């Protein structure tokens, strides 16, 4: 299954992040160039201080622990994403709602704290009934 997915990512030519199990490290923004047998050729760049270096590595298929890819990203700072006119309303982003996520999380945590005491009270009541 992993072999087929890596082959698909190779054909797509998209950037991926690869975790190498044997070296316990992530390679970010890599491209899978080729697959031959159980060897995968990857290419990536590293920014070190004032120098950018490009690397190509041959990695065994068994040493790849995980592969992830970025689907999309949206800037949080005053940027209105371009939306086509034929985009369904259900799929449109409501930017004020997206940007107010931390406020929504704090409301949710307050609600759960209010719910927990009532659940513990009902549990204590049910325990006293069985005693």
Number of C-alpha atoms within 10 A of each C-alpha: 6 13 14 9 11 17 17 13 18 20 12 11 13 14 18 20 17 21 18 19 13 11 9 10 11 16 17 17 17 20 22 24 17 16 18 10 9 12 15 21 17 20 17 18 15 13 9 8 6 5 7 9 9 9 10 14 13 15 15 16 18 14 15 18 15 12 17 12 14 10 5 5 6 8 8 10 7 7 9 11 10 6 9 8 7 6 9 8 9 6 7 10 12 9 13 8 10 11 12 10 11 10 10 12 11 11 11 12 11 10 11 11 10 11 11 11 11 11 11 11 11 12 12 11 11 11 10 9 8 6 5
